[in-house]
Amino acid sequence: MRTRFCYTVAGILALGVTLSGNARPAAAADLGLITKAPVGSCEIVFSCENGRQYPLCPIAVSVAGEVVTASLRTGHHGGVHVRHVPMGVGYRYAGRGIWLDGFRDNALLNLGKHSRVACTIAHS
């Protein structure tokens, strides 16, 4: 019983130290892509090392301006519907057979299991 009490007190103290620390809060750009453009416009463009550009056209945007769902224009039959997947740090937009992992202006576009290309964001 006494051991359980000691562990409980230690846990509460550790939680207090963690919460009172000077941890840098995550910026909005670290958690997802932010847009101020109206829904349907393709202001976010990924310029990739393979020489191609992939526009991301928001379909739904949160109140804070974070892109929740979008169409990633790949050039094959229009675009691929992608959805924001919450991550601890960075962002991921995933769709059928394609996903985009990124942090701030750098991203890695995965075009299937074995094909990926590095990209940067170029706002149009």
Biotite code that builds the C-alpha atoms (Angstrom):
import biotite.structure as struc

atoms = struc.array([
    struc.Atom([0.000, 0.000, 0.000], chain_id="A", res_id=1, res_name="MET", atom_name="CA", element="C"),
    struc.Atom([2.792, 2.383, 0.898], chain_id="A", res_id=2, res_name="ARG", atom_name="CA", element="C"),
    struc.Atom([4.638, 1.602, -2.357], chain_id="A", res_id=3, res_name="THR", atom_name="CA", element="C"),
    struc.Atom([1.521, 2.368, -4.403], chain_id="A", res_id=4, res_name="ARG", atom_name="CA", element="C"),
    struc.Atom([1.157, 5.718, -2.600], chain_id="A", res_id=5, res_name="PHE", atom_name="CA", element="C"),
    struc.Atom([4.810, 6.604, -3.299], chain_id="A", res_id=6, res_name="CYS", atom_name="CA", element="C"),
    struc.Atom([4.423, 5.786, -7.002], chain_id="A", res_id=7, res_name="TYR", atom_name="CA", element="C"),
    struc.Atom([1.262, 7.893, -7.182], chain_id="A", res_id=8, res_name="THR", atom_name="CA", element="C"),
    struc.Atom([2.991, 10.898, -5.579], chain_id="A", res_id=9, res_name="VAL", atom_name="CA", element="C"),
    struc.Atom([6.021, 10.482, -7.860], chain_id="A", res_id=10, res_name="ALA", atom_name="CA", element="C"),
    struc.Atom([3.757, 10.317, -10.894], chain_id="A", res_id=11, res_name="GLY", atom_name="CA", element="C"),
    struc.Atom([1.905, 13.484, -9.899], chain_id="A", res_id=12, res_name="ILE", atom_name="CA", element="C"),
    struc.Atom([5.198, 15.321, -9.327], chain_id="A", res_id=13, res_name="LEU", atom_name="CA", element="C"),
    struc.Atom([6.565, 14.177, -12.681], chain_id="A", res_id=14, res_name="ALA", atom_name="CA", element="C"),
    struc.Atom([3.394, 15.315, -14.422], chain_id="A", res_id=15, res_name="LEU", atom_name="CA", element="C"),
    struc.Atom([3.639, 18.718, -12.720], chain_id="A", res_id=16, res_name="GLY", atom_name="CA", element="C"),
    struc.Atom([7.247, 19.163, -13.821], chain_id="A", res_id=17, res_name="VAL", atom_name="CA", element="C"),
    struc.Atom([6.355, 18.148, -17.379], chain_id="A", res_id=18, res_name="THR", atom_name="CA", element="C"),
    struc.Atom([3.427, 20.555, -17.611], chain_id="A", res_id=19, res_name="LEU", atom_name="CA", element="C"),
    struc.Atom([5.311, 23.474, -16.090], chain_id="A", res_id=20, res_name="SER", atom_name="CA", element="C"),
    struc.Atom([8.363, 23.087, -18.363], chain_id="A", res_id=21, res_name="GLY", atom_name="CA", element="C"),
    struc.Atom([9.197, 25.606, -21.061], chain_id="A", res_id=22, res_name="ASN", atom_name="CA", element="C"),
    struc.Atom([8.369, 23.331, -23.958], chain_id="A", res_id=23, res_name="ALA", atom_name="CA", element="C"),
    struc.Atom([7.948, 25.132, -27.268], chain_id="A", res_id=24, res_name="ARG", atom_name="CA", element="C"),
    struc.Atom([4.325, 24.827, -28.335], chain_id="A", res_id=25, res_name="PRO", atom_name="CA", element="C"),
    struc.Atom([3.819, 23.394, -31.795], chain_id="A", res_id=26, res_name="ALA", atom_name="CA", element="C"),
    struc.Atom([3.145, 25.994, -34.425], chain_id="A", res_id=27, res_name="ALA", atom_name="CA", element="C"),
    struc.Atom([0.210, 25.525, -36.742], chain_id="A", res_id=28, res_name="ALA", atom_name="CA", element="C"),
    struc.Atom([2.533, 24.920, -39.694], chain_id="A", res_id=29, res_name="ALA", atom_name="CA", element="C"),
    struc.Atom([4.032, 21.971, -37.821], chain_id="A", res_id=30, res_name="ASP", atom_name="CA", element="C"),
    struc.Atom([0.669, 20.226, -37.531], chain_id="A", res_id=31, res_name="LEU", atom_name="CA", element="C"),
    struc.Atom([-0.859, 20.699, -40.970], chain_id="A", res_id=32, res_name="GLY", atom_name="CA", element="C"),
    struc.Atom([-0.926, 22.951, -43.993], chain_id="A", res_id=33, res_name="LEU", atom_name="CA", element="C"),
    struc.Atom([-2.505, 26.371, -43.464], chain_id="A", res_id=34, res_name="ILE", atom_name="CA", element="C"),
    struc.Atom([-4.324, 28.272, -46.181], chain_id="A", res_id=35, res_name="THR", atom_name="CA", element="C"),
    struc.Atom([-6.100, 31.601, -46.395], chain_id="A", res_id=36, res_name="LYS", atom_name="CA", element="C"),
    struc.Atom([-7.351, 31.022, -49.929], chain_id="A", res_id=37, res_name="ALA", atom_name="CA", element="C"),
    struc.Atom([-10.941, 30.012, -50.587], chain_id="A", res_id=38, res_name="PRO", atom_name="CA", element="C"),
    struc.Atom([-11.835, 26.339, -50.791], chain_id="A", res_id=39, res_name="VAL", atom_name="CA", element="C"),
    struc.Atom([-11.281, 24.968, -54.279], chain_id="A", res_id=40, res_name="GLY", atom_name="CA", element="C"),
    struc.Atom([-8.317, 27.166, -55.179], chain_id="A", res_id=41, res_name="SER", atom_name="CA", element="C"),
    struc.Atom([-4.946, 25.486, -55.610], chain_id="A", res_id=42, res_name="CYS", atom_name="CA", element="C"),
    struc.Atom([-2.664, 27.948, -53.840], chain_id="A", res_id=43, res_name="GLU", atom_name="CA", element="C"),
    struc.Atom([-0.438, 25.254, -52.270], chain_id="A", res_id=44, res_name="ILE", atom_name="CA", element="C"),
    struc.Atom([1.898, 23.713, -54.853], chain_id="A", res_id=45, res_name="VAL", atom_name="CA", element="C"),
    struc.Atom([4.536, 21.074, -54.155], chain_id="A", res_id=46, res_name="PHE", atom_name="CA", element="C"),
    struc.Atom([7.574, 21.572, -56.386], chain_id="A", res_id=47, res_name="SER", atom_name="CA", element="C"),
    struc.Atom([9.407, 18.249, -56.478], chain_id="A", res_id=48, res_name="CYS", atom_name="CA", element="C"),
    struc.Atom([12.861, 17.003, -57.433], chain_id="A", res_id=49, res_name="GLU", atom_name="CA", element="C"),
    struc.Atom([11.441, 14.989, -60.329], chain_id="A", res_id=50, res_name="ASN", atom_name="CA", element="C"),
    struc.Atom([10.735, 18.311, -62.095], chain_id="A", res_id=51, res_name="GLY", atom_name="CA", element="C"),
    struc.Atom([6.971, 18.141, -61.622], chain_id="A", res_id=52, res_name="ARG", atom_name="CA", element="C"),
    struc.Atom([4.623, 20.299, -59.609], chain_id="A", res_id=53, res_name="GLN", atom_name="CA", element="C"),
    struc.Atom([1.723, 18.879, -57.626], chain_id="A", res_id=54, res_name="TYR", atom_name="CA", element="C"),
    struc.Atom([-1.004, 21.395, -56.648], chain_id="A", res_id=55, res_name="PRO", atom_name="CA", element="C"),
    struc.Atom([-2.989, 20.720, -53.471], chain_id="A", res_id=56, res_name="LEU", atom_name="CA", element="C"),
    struc.Atom([-6.545, 22.063, -53.768], chain_id="A", res_id=57, res_name="CYS", atom_name="CA", element="C"),
    struc.Atom([-8.367, 22.296, -50.399], chain_id="A", res_id=58, res_name="PRO", atom_name="CA", element="C"),
    struc.Atom([-11.850, 20.785, -50.186], chain_id="A", res_id=59, res_name="ILE", atom_name="CA", element="C"),
    struc.Atom([-12.453, 21.358, -46.464], chain_id="A", res_id=60, res_name="ALA", atom_name="CA", element="C"),
    struc.Atom([-10.631, 23.760, -44.140], chain_id="A", res_id=61, res_name="VAL", atom_name="CA", element="C"),
    struc.Atom([-10.870, 23.987, -40.340], chain_id="A", res_id=62, res_name="SER", atom_name="CA", element="C"),
    struc.Atom([-11.795, 27.188, -38.514], chain_id="A", res_id=63, res_name="VAL", atom_name="CA", element="C"),
    struc.Atom([-8.076, 27.792, -37.880], chain_id="A", res_id=64, res_name="ALA", atom_name="CA", element="C"),
    struc.Atom([-7.357, 27.558, -41.632], chain_id="A", res_id=65, res_name="GLY", atom_name="CA", element="C"),
    struc.Atom([-5.824, 24.068, -41.558], chain_id="A", res_id=66, res_name="GLU", atom_name="CA", element="C"),
    struc.Atom([-6.467, 21.966, -44.659], chain_id="A", res_id=67, res_name="VAL", atom_name="CA", element="C"),
    struc.Atom([-8.488, 18.912, -43.594], chain_id="A", res_id=68, res_name="VAL", atom_name="CA", element="C"),
    struc.Atom([-9.261, 17.301, -46.956], chain_id="A", res_id=69, res_name="THR", atom_name="CA", element="C"),
    struc.Atom([-7.943, 18.190, -50.384], chain_id="A", res_id=70, res_name="ALA", atom_name="CA", element="C"),
    struc.Atom([-7.394, 17.053, -53.926], chain_id="A", res_id=71, res_name="SER", atom_name="CA", element="C"),
    struc.Atom([-3.750, 16.421, -54.817], chain_id="A", res_id=72, res_name="LEU", atom_name="CA", element="C"),
    struc.Atom([-3.407, 16.975, -58.561], chain_id="A", res_id=73, res_name="ARG", atom_name="CA", element="C"),
    struc.Atom([-1.066, 14.328, -59.903], chain_id="A", res_id=74, res_name="THR", atom_name="CA", element="C"),
    struc.Atom([-1.915, 14.671, -63.586], chain_id="A", res_id=75, res_name="GLY", atom_name="CA", element="C"),
    struc.Atom([-3.488, 11.204, -63.710], chain_id="A", res_id=76, res_name="HIS", atom_name="CA", element="C"),
    struc.Atom([-7.257, 11.505, -64.149], chain_id="A", res_id=77, res_name="HIS", atom_name="CA", element="C"),
    struc.Atom([-7.490, 14.828, -62.310], chain_id="A", res_id=78, res_name="GLY", atom_name="CA", element="C"),
    struc.Atom([-6.587, 14.501, -58.650], chain_id="A", res_id=79, res_name="GLY", atom_name="CA", element="C"),
    struc.Atom([-6.414, 12.110, -55.750], chain_id="A", res_id=80, res_name="VAL", atom_name="CA", element="C"),
    struc.Atom([-8.595, 12.797, -52.712], chain_id="A", res_id=81, res_name="HIS", atom_name="CA", element="C"),
    struc.Atom([-6.316, 13.095, -49.646], chain_id="A", res_id=82, res_name="VAL", atom_name="CA", element="C"),
    struc.Atom([-7.150, 13.561, -45.991], chain_id="A", res_id=83, res_name="ARG", atom_name="CA", element="C"),
    struc.Atom([-5.090, 15.068, -43.165], chain_id="A", res_id=84, res_name="HIS", atom_name="CA", element="C"),
    struc.Atom([-3.845, 12.420, -40.732], chain_id="A", res_id=85, res_name="VAL", atom_name="CA", element="C"),
    struc.Atom([-2.998, 13.882, -37.303], chain_id="A", res_id=86, res_name="PRO", atom_name="CA", element="C"),
    struc.Atom([0.671, 13.417, -36.422], chain_id="A", res_id=87, res_name="MET", atom_name="CA", element="C"),
    struc.Atom([2.709, 14.373, -33.364], chain_id="A", res_id=88, res_name="GLY", atom_name="CA", element="C"),
    struc.Atom([5.028, 16.590, -35.390], chain_id="A", res_id=89, res_name="VAL", atom_name="CA", element="C"),
    struc.Atom([4.656, 17.466, -39.036], chain_id="A", res_id=90, res_name="GLY", atom_name="CA", element="C"),
    struc.Atom([1.769, 16.565, -41.291], chain_id="A", res_id=91, res_name="TYR", atom_name="CA", element="C"),
    struc.Atom([0.564, 13.692, -43.416], chain_id="A", res_id=92, res_name="ARG", atom_name="CA", element="C"),
    struc.Atom([-2.008, 13.786, -46.175], chain_id="A", res_id=93, res_name="TYR", atom_name="CA", element="C"),
    struc.Atom([-2.978, 10.306, -47.326], chain_id="A", res_id=94, res_name="ALA", atom_name="CA", element="C"),
    struc.Atom([-5.116, 9.034, -50.169], chain_id="A", res_id=95, res_name="GLY", atom_name="CA", element="C"),
    struc.Atom([-5.514, 5.881, -52.215], chain_id="A", res_id=96, res_name="ARG", atom_name="CA", element="C"),
    struc.Atom([-2.001, 4.735, -53.155], chain_id="A", res_id=97, res_name="GLY", atom_name="CA", element="C"),
    struc.Atom([-0.382, 8.089, -52.356], chain_id="A", res_id=98, res_name="ILE", atom_name="CA", element="C"),
    struc.Atom([0.657, 9.971, -49.237], chain_id="A", res_id=99, res_name="TRP", atom_name="CA", element="C"),
    struc.Atom([2.546, 13.120, -48.436], chain_id="A", res_id=100, res_name="LEU", atom_name="CA", element="C"),
    struc.Atom([4.664, 13.457, -45.268], chain_id="A", res_id=101, res_name="ASP", atom_name="CA", element="C"),
    struc.Atom([6.061, 16.826, -44.375], chain_id="A", res_id=102, res_name="GLY", atom_name="CA", element="C"),
    struc.Atom([7.343, 19.312, -41.855], chain_id="A", res_id=103, res_name="PHE", atom_name="CA", element="C"),
    struc.Atom([6.916, 23.019, -42.573], chain_id="A", res_id=104, res_name="ARG", atom_name="CA", element="C"),
    struc.Atom([7.994, 23.685, -46.200], chain_id="A", res_id=105, res_name="ASP", atom_name="CA", element="C"),
    struc.Atom([9.671, 20.310, -46.837], chain_id="A", res_id=106, res_name="ASN", atom_name="CA", element="C"),
    struc.Atom([7.740, 17.202, -47.829], chain_id="A", res_id=107, res_name="ALA", atom_name="CA", element="C"),
    struc.Atom([8.225, 13.696, -49.097], chain_id="A", res_id=108, res_name="LEU", atom_name="CA", element="C"),
    struc.Atom([5.682, 12.557, -51.688], chain_id="A", res_id=109, res_name="LEU", atom_name="CA", element="C"),
    struc.Atom([5.178, 8.796, -51.716], chain_id="A", res_id=110, res_name="ASN", atom_name="CA", element="C"),
    struc.Atom([3.748, 7.584, -55.019], chain_id="A", res_id=111, res_name="LEU", atom_name="CA", element="C"),
    struc.Atom([3.132, 4.010, -53.947], chain_id="A", res_id=112, res_name="GLY", atom_name="CA", element="C"),
    struc.Atom([5.276, 1.701, -51.829], chain_id="A", res_id=113, res_name="LYS", atom_name="CA", element="C"),
    struc.Atom([8.527, 1.997, -53.758], chain_id="A", res_id=114, res_name="HIS", atom_name="CA", element="C"),
    struc.Atom([8.493, 5.452, -55.327], chain_id="A", res_id=115, res_name="SER", atom_name="CA", element="C"),
    struc.Atom([9.094, 8.663, -53.397], chain_id="A", res_id=116, res_name="ARG", atom_name="CA", element="C"),
    struc.Atom([10.313, 12.115, -54.243], chain_id="A", res_id=117, res_name="VAL", atom_name="CA", element="C"),
    struc.Atom([11.409, 15.093, -52.120], chain_id="A", res_id=118, res_name="ALA", atom_name="CA", element="C"),
    struc.Atom([9.381, 18.286, -52.503], chain_id="A", res_id=119, res_name="CYS", atom_name="CA", element="C"),
    struc.Atom([9.161, 21.841, -51.207], chain_id="A", res_id=120, res_name="THR", atom_name="CA", element="C"),
    struc.Atom([6.085, 24.051, -50.927], chain_id="A", res_id=121, res_name="ILE", atom_name="CA", element="C"),
    struc.Atom([5.821, 26.905, -53.400], chain_id="A", res_id=122, res_name="ALA", atom_name="CA", element="C"),
    struc.Atom([2.729, 29.020, -52.696], chain_id="A", res_id=123, res_name="HIS", atom_name="CA", element="C"),
    struc.Atom([1.195, 30.255, -55.949], chain_id="A", res_id=124, res_name="SER", atom_name="CA", element="C"),
])
